[in-house]
Amino acid sequence: MKLRTVKGFWKELKETDPNCAVGLPRLREAVDDGTIPSFSAGKRRLIDADTALSFLFKGAQGENNQQEK
């Protein structure tokens, strides 16, 4: 389990893939609506980086399946 803030996860994602089209607002929206599970640690919302990557991967697969139909 790799705990990160939403912004910290986004920065790592951009370092790994500078052309990634996922923006910080979309990640925050996914955390806010519960799509990516999180918990509070003081004023910070922490997420598991592996879970967040899984969300991004599943979202990409879902979009591809919808386009094929």
C-alpha positions as CSV (number, residue, x, y, z in Angstrom):
1,M,0.0,0.0,0.0
2,K,1.4,3.4,-1.1
3,L,-0.5,6.2,0.6
4,R,-0.3,9.5,-1.1
5,T,-2.2,12.8,-1.1
6,V,-4.3,13.3,-4.3
7,K,-1.9,16.0,-5.5
8,G,1.2,13.8,-4.6
9,F,-0.3,10.9,-6.6
10,W,-1.0,13.2,-9.5
11,K,2.6,14.5,-9.5
12,E,3.9,10.9,-9.5
13,L,1.6,10.0,-12.4
14,K,2.8,13.0,-14.4
15,E,6.5,12.1,-13.7
16,T,5.8,8.5,-14.9
17,D,3.8,9.6,-17.9
18,P,4.2,13.3,-18.8
19,N,1.5,13.0,-21.6
20,C,-1.1,11.6,-19.2
21,A,-4.4,13.3,-19.9
22,V,-5.9,12.8,-16.4
23,G,-6.0,16.1,-14.6
24,L,-5.9,16.9,-10.9
25,P,-9.5,18.1,-10.9
26,R,-10.8,14.7,-12.3
27,L,-8.8,12.8,-9.6
28,R,-10.2,15.0,-6.9
29,E,-13.7,14.5,-8.3
30,A,-13.2,10.7,-8.2
31,V,-12.1,10.9,-4.6
32,D,-15.0,13.2,-3.6
33,D,-17.6,10.9,-5.2
34,G,-16.1,7.8,-3.6
35,T,-14.9,6.1,-6.8
36,I,-11.4,6.2,-5.4
37,P,-11.5,5.3,-1.7
38,S,-9.8,7.7,0.7
39,F,-9.5,8.6,4.3
40,S,-8.7,11.8,6.2
41,A,-5.5,12.3,8.1
42,G,-5.8,15.7,9.7
43,K,-6.6,18.1,6.8
44,R,-5.3,15.8,4.1
45,R,-7.2,13.2,2.1
46,L,-5.0,10.1,1.5
47,I,-5.5,7.5,-1.2
48,D,-3.8,4.3,-2.0
49,A,-1.8,4.8,-5.2
50,D,-2.3,1.2,-6.4
51,T,-6.1,1.6,-6.0
52,A,-6.0,4.9,-7.9
53,L,-4.1,3.3,-10.7
54,S,-6.6,0.5,-10.8
55,F,-9.4,3.1,-11.2
56,L,-7.6,4.8,-14.1
57,F,-7.0,1.5,-15.8
58,K,-10.6,0.3,-15.4
59,G,-11.9,3.7,-16.6
60,A,-9.8,3.4,-19.8
61,Q,-11.0,-0.1,-20.4
62,G,-14.6,1.0,-20.0
63,E,-14.2,3.8,-22.5
64,N,-12.7,1.5,-25.0
65,N,-15.6,-1.0,-24.6
66,Q,-18.1,1.8,-25.1
67,Q,-16.4,3.0,-28.3
68,E,-16.5,-0.5,-29.8
69,K,-20.3,-0.9,-29.5
